[in-house]
């Protein structure tokens, strides 16, 4: 087996991008990997309020009404979590139990990490957080589904025609060149 190639790691002082998810929303923040989570939380709340100046709120899913953020200056707690298995979102999230002074590097968060968050009141901070992250799904409507299935059948027929042509030894143009 050939030796593994050495992969250069990002310098610890180079900013990293963290994709913060709640419900149907994703906020991508460029943060310092040695910055405490208290600073990252401030940046996240600033980004949410900047995106939604009327404080309509964040939606847990497409069908739920938005939940407004607590008033600026109120005592809130933001819980953060990472996927238990990065390849299987069905396994859920692990609470990072952030108190505020931790830094992303200590928590194993790297560049382009996916981190769920939930905003709670200070009274709810002692309870285990429930992270909500909706994943985009393609669900065609009924008439689109019929068109999609018909397209698959037609594409399958074209693939079968191409396979028949390959089994015959290629296309008929080659035979015409040999006859000349």
N, C-alpha and C positions, 0 to 999 in steps of 0.2 A: 504494500500500500504506500502511495507517495506521501511525503511529509505534508502536514497542513501548512497552508500559507499563513504567514503572519499578517493579520489585519490590523491596520492602524486604528486606534481608538480616537474618538474625539477628545481634544484637550479639555480638561475639566473646567477651564474658564470660558469655553466657547458656548454661546447660547444654544439652548435646545428648544425644540418645538414640542409642546404637550397639547394633545387633542382632548379637550375637556368635553364630556358628553353628559347631557341630561335629557331624557325623553327623546324628542325629535331634533334637539339642538346640539350642535357641536361648535365649540369655541376653540380656535387654535391660538395658543399663546406662545410667544417666543420669550423664554425666561432664562435667567442665569441658573445653571445647575447647582450653584452653591448658595442661592438665595433661599431664605427660610420660607416655609409654606405660608406664613402670615403675609408676606409680601405677595406671593402668588395668589392668595385668596383676595387680596385687595385688587390686584390686576384683573382677576376673573370678575369680581363684582363690578368694577369699573367698566369692563367690556360689555357685561350684560346690560348695565344701565345706559351705556352709550348707544347700544343697539336698540334699546327699548326705552326711549326717554319718557314715554307716557306711562310706563310701568304696567303694561298690559299683562306681563308675566311670561312664564315658561310653560310649555305644554308637555305633559308626560307622554301623550300619544296624540295622534291626529284627531281623535274623536273627543278627547277630554278638553274642558275649558282651561285657559291659562291660569296659572297661580301667580299672583303678584308677589314681587319681592318684598321683604320687610322694609320698613322705612329706613332711609339712610341714617346711620348713627345708632340704630337699635342693636341690641345684643343678639347676634346670630352666630351660628356655628356651621361651617361647611365641612361635610365629611367627604373623604375621597376614597375611591376603591379602584383596584385593577382586576382584570379578568383572572379567574382561577386558572383557566387554560386558555392561552392566547389564540389557540386554534379552534376553540369550541365555546361560543358565547352562552350556550345552554347550561353550562356548568356554573354560571353565576359569577359574582364579584367577591373579592376579598377586601374587607375594610382595612385601610392603611393605618387607622387610628392616629390620625394627625392631630397634634396638640397645637401646632403653630411654629415651633422652633426647628422642626425637622427640615432637611433639605432633600431635593429630589435624588441626588447621588446616593444618600444614605438609604433611601427607600427603594433603590434599584430602578428608578425611572430614568430611561434613556431617551435619546432623540426620537421623535415621532411616536412617543408612547401614547396609548389610549388610556385615559383616566376618567372614570365616572365621578360625578359629584352630586351631592344633594344638599340643599340649603335648608337648615332647620333652626328652630328657636333654641336658645341656650338651655331651656328646660328639657328639650328632647335630646340633647347632646349625649346624655348617659345611655340612651337606648341604642340598640343596634340599628344602623341605617339600612334602608332599603333603596338600593340603586336601581334606577329605571333608565334603560337605554333602548330605544327603538332602532331597529336596523332597517334600512331601505329594502323593500321587496317589490318585485314586479308581479302585479296581479292584473292581467288584462281583463277588460270588461267583456261581457258575453259576446257581443258582435266582434270585438277584437280577437277573442279567443278562437272563434270560428275561422277568421282570416288567418290567424297564426297557425292553426292546425292544418288548414288547407295548404298553406305555404310549406309546411313540413312535409306533407305528402308529395307535393310537387318537387321539392328539393330532393327527397328520397328517390323519386323516379329518375331525376336527372343523374343522381349518383349511380343508380343502377345502370343507366345507359352508358355512362362513362366506363364503368367496370366491364360491361359487355364488350365495349370497344377495345379495352386493354387486353382482354382475354383472347380476342381475335388476332392479336399481334400488332396492334396499333391501328391507325386510321387507314382508309383505302387510298390515300394520296401516295403512299410509299409504293404500292403495287403499280400505279400508273407510271411512276418514274422508271421502274424496272422494265416495263413494256416498251419504252421508247428506245 
